[in-house]
Amino acid sequence: MQHVPQQVVYPDHQNSDGFKLKFDYHDKQHALKFFLVGDFERFLEPSDEDCDPDAKTRIIDEHKISGFCCHRVTDLLQ
């Protein structure tokens, strides 16, 4: 009983504005000149390693990177 009870409130299905994600406190943001968004593409490749028979887990597949992309987002002139 140390904390007050909480209640989950779901968006009203009659109000379409209730389904939009919005942020109202813009004065609390940190100004950034730019930011980077990165994405890696990879595939699973079967592992060739011999696992320790006493281990509780074993490696089946490994992630192999096949490509990546980095996108700069900014309001500055190029």
DSSP file (Angstrom, degrees, kcal/mol; ACC not computed):
  #  RESIDUE AA STRUCTURE BP1 BP2  ACC     N-H-->O    O-->H-N    N-H-->O    O-->H-N    TCO  KAPPA ALPHA  PHI   PSI    X-CA   Y-CA   Z-CA
    1    1 A M              0   0    0      0, 0.0     0, 0.0     0, 0.0     0, 0.0   0.000 360.0 360.0 360.0  16.4    0.0    0.0    0.0
    2    2 A Q        +     0   0    0      2,-0.1     2,-0.3     0, 0.0     0, 0.0   0.850 360.0  47.7 -72.3 -34.0    3.0    2.3   -0.4
    3    3 A H  S    S-     0   0    0      1,-0.0     3,-0.1     3,-0.0     0, 0.0  -0.786  91.2-109.1-109.9 151.3    2.1    3.3   -3.9
    4    4 A V        -     0   0    0     -2,-0.3    -2,-0.1     1,-0.1    -1,-0.0  -0.433  47.9 -91.5 -72.3 152.3   -1.3    4.5   -5.2
    5    5 A P        -     0   0    0      0, 0.0     2,-0.3     0, 0.0    -1,-0.1  -0.258  40.1-142.2 -63.3 151.5   -3.2    2.1   -7.5
    6    6 A Q        -     0   0    0     -3,-0.1     2,-0.4     2,-0.0    -3,-0.0  -0.819   9.4-158.5-114.1 156.4   -2.6    2.4  -11.3
    7    7 A Q        -     0   0    0     -2,-0.3     2,-0.4     2,-0.0     0, 0.0  -0.999  15.7-132.0-137.2 134.3   -5.1    2.0  -14.1
    8    8 A V        -     0   0    0     -2,-0.4     2,-0.5     2,-0.0    -2,-0.0  -0.721  22.2-163.2 -83.7 129.5   -4.4    1.2  -17.7
    9    9 A V        -     0   0    0     -2,-0.4     3,-0.1     3,-0.0    -2,-0.0  -0.965   3.1-159.0-118.1 119.0   -6.4    3.6  -20.1
   10   10 A Y        -     0   0    0     -2,-0.5     3,-0.1     1,-0.1     8,-0.0  -0.605  32.6 -89.1 -92.5 155.0   -6.8    2.5  -23.7
   11   11 A P        -     0   0    0      0, 0.0     2,-0.5     0, 0.0    -1,-0.1  -0.276  44.9-105.6 -62.1 148.4   -7.5    4.9  -26.5
   12   12 A D    >   -     0   0    0      1,-0.1     3,-1.0     3,-0.1     6,-0.3  -0.639  21.4-148.7 -75.5 122.7  -11.2    5.6  -27.3
   13   13 A H  T 3  S+     0   0    0     -2,-0.5    -1,-0.1     1,-0.2     6,-0.0   0.655  96.1  58.6 -70.6 -13.1  -12.1    3.8  -30.5
   14   14 A Q  T 3  S+     0   0    0      1,-0.1     2,-0.7     2,-0.0    -1,-0.2   0.717  97.4  67.0 -83.3 -22.5  -14.7    6.5  -31.3
   15   15 A N    X   -     0   0    0     -3,-1.0     3,-1.2     1,-0.1     4,-0.2  -0.884  64.0-165.3-105.7 111.7  -12.0    9.2  -31.3
   16   16 A S  G >  S+     0   0    0     -2,-0.7     3,-1.1     1,-0.3     4,-0.2   0.748  87.4  64.4 -69.4 -22.8   -9.5    8.9  -34.2
   17   17 A D  G >  S+     0   0    0      1,-0.2     3,-1.1     2,-0.2    -1,-0.3   0.723  89.3  69.4 -70.7 -19.6   -7.1   11.4  -32.5
   18   18 A G  G <  S+     0   0    0     -3,-1.2    -1,-0.2    -6,-0.3    -2,-0.2   0.657  93.5  56.8 -71.4 -15.2   -6.7    8.9  -29.6
   19   19 A F  G <  S+     0   0    0     -3,-1.1     2,-0.4    -4,-0.2    -1,-0.2   0.454  86.2  97.9 -94.7  -1.7   -4.8    6.5  -31.9
   20   20 A K  S <  S-     0   0    0     -3,-1.1     2,-0.5    -4,-0.2    -3,-0.0  -0.722  71.3-132.8 -92.5 134.2   -2.1    9.1  -32.8
   21   21 A L        +     0   0    0     -2,-0.4     2,-0.3     2,-0.0    -2,-0.1  -0.744  38.7 169.6 -82.3 125.1    1.3    9.1  -31.1
   22   22 A K        -     0   0    0     -2,-0.5     2,-0.5     0, 0.0    -2,-0.0  -0.955  30.4-148.4-140.1 157.9    2.1   12.6  -30.1
   23   23 A F        +     0   0    0     -2,-0.3     3,-0.1     1,-0.1    -2,-0.0  -0.990  14.2 176.3-129.1 120.3    4.6   14.5  -28.0
   24   24 A D        +     0   0    0     -2,-0.5     2,-1.4     1,-0.2     3,-0.3   0.684  62.6  77.0-100.3 -21.3    3.6   17.7  -26.3
   25   25 A Y    >   +     0   0    0      1,-0.2     3,-1.5     2,-0.1    -1,-0.2  -0.473  45.7 152.2 -96.4  66.8    6.6   18.7  -24.3
   26   26 A H  G >   +     0   0    0     -2,-1.4     3,-1.3     1,-0.3    -1,-0.2   0.746  66.7  67.7 -66.9 -23.3    8.8   20.1  -27.0
   27   27 A D  G 3  S+     0   0    0     -3,-0.3    -1,-0.3     1,-0.2    -2,-0.1   0.659  95.5  57.2 -71.1 -13.9   10.5   22.5  -24.5
   28   28 A K  G <  S+     0   0    0     -3,-1.5    -1,-0.2     2,-0.1    -2,-0.2   0.407  85.6 105.9 -95.8   1.5   12.0   19.4  -22.8
   29   29 A Q  S <  S-     0   0    0     -3,-1.3     2,-0.5    -4,-0.2    -3,-0.0  -0.451  71.8-123.9 -78.7 154.2   13.8   18.2  -25.9
   30   30 A H        -     0   0    0     -2,-0.1     2,-0.3     1,-0.0    -2,-0.1  -0.864  30.0-119.2 -94.8 128.5   17.5   18.5  -26.4
   31   31 A A        -     0   0    0     -2,-0.5     2,-0.4     2,-0.0    -1,-0.0  -0.514  33.0-172.1 -71.3 129.0   18.3   20.3  -29.6
   32   32 A L        -     0   0    0     -2,-0.3     3,-0.1     1,-0.1    -3,-0.0  -0.975  24.3-152.9-122.2 136.2   20.3   18.2  -32.1
   33   33 A K  S    S-     0   0    0     -2,-0.4    42,-0.7     1,-0.3    43,-0.5   0.835  81.5 -18.4 -74.4 -32.1   21.9   19.5  -35.3
   34   34 A F  E     -A   74   0A   0     40,-0.2     2,-0.3    41,-0.1    -1,-0.3  -0.975  58.6-156.5-160.8 164.9   21.6   16.0  -36.8
   35   35 A F  E     -A   73   0A   0     38,-1.9    38,-2.8    -2,-0.3     2,-0.4  -0.981  17.0-127.9-146.1 159.0   21.1   12.3  -35.9
   36   36 A L  E     -A   72   0A   0     -2,-0.3     2,-0.5    36,-0.2    36,-0.2  -0.865  10.0-160.2-111.6 139.2   22.0    9.1  -37.6
   37   37 A V  E     -A   71   0A   0     34,-2.5    34,-2.9    -2,-0.4     2,-0.3  -0.982  17.6-170.0-116.5 123.2   19.7    6.2  -38.3
   38   38 A G  E     -A   70   0A   0     -2,-0.5     2,-0.3    32,-0.2    32,-0.2  -0.861  10.7-175.8-118.7 151.0   21.4    2.8  -38.9
   39   39 A D  E     -A   69   0A   0     30,-2.3    30,-2.2    -2,-0.3     2,-0.4  -0.991   8.4-158.0-144.5 133.5   20.2   -0.5  -40.2
   40   40 A F  E     -A   68   0A   0     -2,-0.3     2,-0.5    28,-0.2    28,-0.2  -0.920   5.0-154.6-111.0 137.6   22.0   -3.8  -40.5
   41   41 A E  E     +A   67   0A   0     26,-3.2    25,-2.7    -2,-0.4    26,-1.6  -0.930  27.9 159.9-106.3 135.3   20.9   -6.7  -42.8
   42   42 A R  E     -A   65   0A   0     -2,-0.5     2,-0.3    23,-0.3    23,-0.2  -0.954  25.7-148.4-149.6 166.0   22.1  -10.1  -41.8
   43   43 A F  E     -A   64   0A   0     21,-2.2    21,-2.8    -2,-0.3     2,-0.4  -0.927  26.5-107.5-135.4 160.6   21.4  -13.8  -42.3
   44   44 A L  E     -A   63   0A   0     -2,-0.3    19,-0.2    19,-0.2    17,-0.0  -0.762  31.7-172.8 -92.7 132.7   21.7  -16.9  -40.2
   45   45 A E  E     -A   62   0A   0     17,-2.5    17,-2.7    -2,-0.4    -2,-0.0  -0.985  32.9-104.5-124.2 134.6   24.5  -19.3  -41.0
   46   46 A P  E     -A   61   0A   0      0, 0.0    15,-0.3     0, 0.0     2,-0.2  -0.293  41.0-117.3 -58.0 140.4   24.9  -22.7  -39.4
   47   47 A S        -     0   0    0     13,-2.6    -3,-0.0     1,-0.1    14,-0.0  -0.570  18.3-162.3 -83.5 142.1   27.7  -22.7  -36.9
   48   48 A D        +     0   0    0     -2,-0.2    -1,-0.1     2,-0.1     2,-0.1   0.475  53.9 116.4 -97.5  -5.5   30.8  -25.0  -37.4
   49   49 A E        -     0   0    0      1,-0.1     2,-0.5    11,-0.0    -2,-0.1  -0.373  66.5-127.3 -70.5 139.6   32.0  -24.7  -33.8
   50   50 A D        -     0   0    0     -2,-0.1     2,-0.2     8,-0.0    -1,-0.1  -0.765  30.7-138.6 -82.7 126.3   32.0  -27.8  -31.6
   51   51 A C        -     0   0    0     -2,-0.5     7,-0.1     1,-0.1    -1,-0.0  -0.492  20.8 -98.8 -87.4 155.1   30.2  -27.0  -28.4
   52   52 A D    >   -     0   0    0     -2,-0.2     3,-1.6     5,-0.2    -1,-0.1  -0.585  27.6-142.7 -68.3 123.4   31.2  -28.0  -24.9
   53   53 A P  T 3  S+     0   0    0      0, 0.0    -1,-0.2     0, 0.0    -2,-0.0   0.746 100.1  53.7 -64.4 -20.8   29.1  -31.1  -24.0
   54   54 A D  T 3  S+     0   0    0      2,-0.0     2,-0.1     3,-0.0    -2,-0.1   0.523  85.5 109.2 -89.3  -5.5   28.8  -29.9  -20.4
   55   55 A A    <   -     0   0    0     -3,-1.6    -4,-0.0     1,-0.1     3,-0.0  -0.373  66.6-140.9 -72.2 149.4   27.4  -26.5  -21.5
   56   56 A K  S    S+     0   0    0     -2,-0.1     2,-0.3     2,-0.0    -1,-0.1   0.662  87.5  36.8 -83.6 -17.0   23.7  -25.7  -20.8
   57   57 A T        -     0   0    0     -5,-0.1     2,-0.3     2,-0.0    -5,-0.2  -0.903  69.3-159.4-128.7 160.1   23.4  -23.9  -24.1
   58   58 A R        -     0   0    0     -2,-0.3     2,-0.5    -7,-0.1    -8,-0.0  -0.995  23.4-115.4-140.6 148.6   24.8  -24.5  -27.5
   59   59 A I        +     0   0    0     -2,-0.3     3,-0.1     1,-0.2    -8,-0.1  -0.707  35.0 166.3 -84.5 123.9   25.3  -22.3  -30.6
   60   60 A I        +     0   0    0     -2,-0.5   -13,-2.6     1,-0.3     2,-0.3   0.824  64.9  13.1-101.3 -49.4   23.3  -23.4  -33.5
   61   61 A D  E     -A   46   0A   0    -15,-0.3     2,-0.4   -13,-0.0    -1,-0.3  -0.884  62.7-145.7-129.2 157.9   23.5  -20.5  -35.9
   62   62 A E  E     -A   45   0A   0    -17,-2.7   -17,-2.5    -2,-0.3     2,-0.5  -0.949  23.1-118.5-122.0 146.4   25.6  -17.3  -36.2
   63   63 A H  E     -A   44   0A   0     -2,-0.4     2,-0.5   -19,-0.2   -19,-0.2  -0.739  29.2-167.3 -82.0 123.8   24.5  -13.9  -37.5
   64   64 A K  E     -A   43   0A   0    -21,-2.8   -21,-2.2    -2,-0.5     2,-0.3  -0.964  19.2-128.9-113.7 125.5   26.5  -12.9  -40.6
   65   65 A I  E     +A   42   0A   0     -2,-0.5   -23,-0.3   -23,-0.2     3,-0.1  -0.567  28.7 173.7 -76.3 130.6   26.2   -9.3  -41.7
   66   66 A S  E     -     0   0A   0    -25,-2.7     2,-0.3     1,-0.4   -24,-0.2   0.548  63.0 -19.9-111.5 -13.7   25.4   -8.9  -45.4
   67   67 A G  E     -A   41   0A   0    -26,-1.6   -26,-3.2     2,-0.0    -1,-0.4  -0.955  52.9-156.3 179.4 165.0   25.0   -5.2  -45.6
   68   68 A F  E     -A   40   0A   0     -2,-0.3     2,-0.3   -28,-0.2   -28,-0.2  -0.973   2.7-157.2-151.5 164.5   24.3   -2.0  -43.7
   69   69 A C  E     -A   39   0A   0    -30,-2.2   -30,-2.3    -2,-0.3     2,-0.4  -0.994   0.7-166.3-144.8 143.8   22.9    1.5  -44.2
   70   70 A C  E     -A   38   0A   0     -2,-0.3     2,-0.5   -32,-0.2   -32,-0.2  -0.991   8.8-168.6-133.6 125.2   23.4    4.8  -42.4
   71   71 A H  E     -A   37   0A   0    -34,-2.9   -34,-2.5    -2,-0.4     2,-0.5  -0.954  12.1-144.5-119.7 128.9   21.1    7.7  -43.0
   72   72 A R  E     -A   36   0A   0     -2,-0.5     2,-0.5   -36,-0.2   -36,-0.2  -0.796  11.0-162.1 -93.4 130.2   21.7   11.3  -41.7
   73   73 A V  E     +A   35   0A   0    -38,-2.8   -38,-1.9    -2,-0.5     2,-0.3  -0.961  28.6 140.4-113.3 122.7   18.7   13.3  -40.7
   74   74 A T  E     -A   34   0A   0     -2,-0.5   -40,-0.2   -40,-0.2   -41,-0.1  -0.991  52.8-143.8-157.3 157.9   19.2   17.1  -40.4
   75   75 A D  S    S+     0   0    0    -42,-0.7   -41,-0.1    -2,-0.3     3,-0.1   0.455  73.3 107.9 -98.2  -6.3   17.7   20.5  -41.1
   76   76 A L  S    S-     0   0    0    -43,-0.5     2,-0.1     1,-0.1    -2,-0.1  -0.329  81.3-100.6 -71.0 152.8   21.1   21.9  -42.0
   77   77 A L              0   0    0      1,-0.1    -1,-0.1    -2,-0.0    -2,-0.1  -0.480 360.0 360.0 -71.3 146.1   22.0   22.7  -45.6
   78   78 A Q              0   0    0     -2,-0.1    -1,-0.1    -3,-0.1    -2,-0.1   0.466 360.0 360.0 -72.3 360.0   24.1   20.1  -47.3
